[in-house]
């Protein structure tokens, strides 16, 4: 049996490292020094528990091997990321452990009046009676993706301590800067040398995902003309006003707060500037590739409209595709990798919950680079914010799922 408390303490140790990535720093990898600090500590831990071929490069990518112990079959990989989201602070995380959760609101931080509301997050009621990790409301928790790392490392340690469990060769990899969308770029698929892999980077218990958004992160630049307000009539062109007009022109209802399932969206998530120049950062997402291309084309059509209205060069769209839907790669001869994950979950007492990812993982880009890579649950919920939480039994089940995949991989060609 998995030692639950040992797994929990490992997770708490991992979240004590500040590894928040920086999406604005694309000059170096990793984008923040804390990621490399954690990576060095993690690499040493992998050696200490008995993994071989442990490598850590200058960019913070870790790889290691658990050699086969008698079973033959394909090489299976497990991948997670060391960074936490830039959307909320990851410094000085103070987890709050609620034992035998009673289904009521949870006071996270009495001094600041921060309360986890069951009305706002009714999904938590599924975990009534369980021990759950929350935060003190001042930071995120870091289950995305230190719960994934915990599950993988704990599973490898368990297999090492139980040599009677036959398995083939297993490769593990930990990456930096996943939250910025740049981590897969420097991941050496050839060096990793797995036949297929799983990212352990999903959400709640049972999640199994092999379909994700096609994703673009365009930057829209608005150019205005600044003139003294006392003499501005007929002369000033306010870039901020044009940006506001742009936001209002985006299709009504096609924003994250109004969409679910396979529905795509446009999302303005950052805006800064002044009358003269204003820069808008957007997310464009859609599971359907043709719809995705039409969404990007719409932005250029909007820019053409604004440039005709206000003058050439007023609006400039800088396109940036980030990743594509792994579904087309998984369906092309790799559904057995999904079937293996389903079997493993069921063996661990988990009901698979197959759903499209309303986001992306390293696995999306890696699948397009020849490494089929569906996504497994970590157990966490409400990622990227102060109301993140992690039911402890779900984290243990993530660990057990990794173990079951390792046991069964040799039976799959």
Beta strands, then each sheet from edge to edge (+ up, - down):
strand 1: 52-56
strand 2: 62-66
strand 3: 76-81
strand 4: 96-98
strand 5: 106-109
strand 6: 114-116
strand 7: 132-134
strand 8: 170-175
strand 9: 196-200
strand 10: 207-209
strand 11: 214-216
strand 12: 219-223
strand 13: 265-273
strand 14: 277-286
strand 15: 315-318
strand 16: 321-323
strand 17: 353-354
strand 18: 373-376
strand 19: 380-381
strand 20: 389-391
sheet 1: 1+ 2- 8+ 3+ 9+ 18+ 10- 17-
sheet 2: 4+ 7- 20+ 19-
sheet 3: 5+ 6-
sheet 4: 13+ 14- 11+ 16-
sheet 5: 13+ 14- 12+ 15-
end
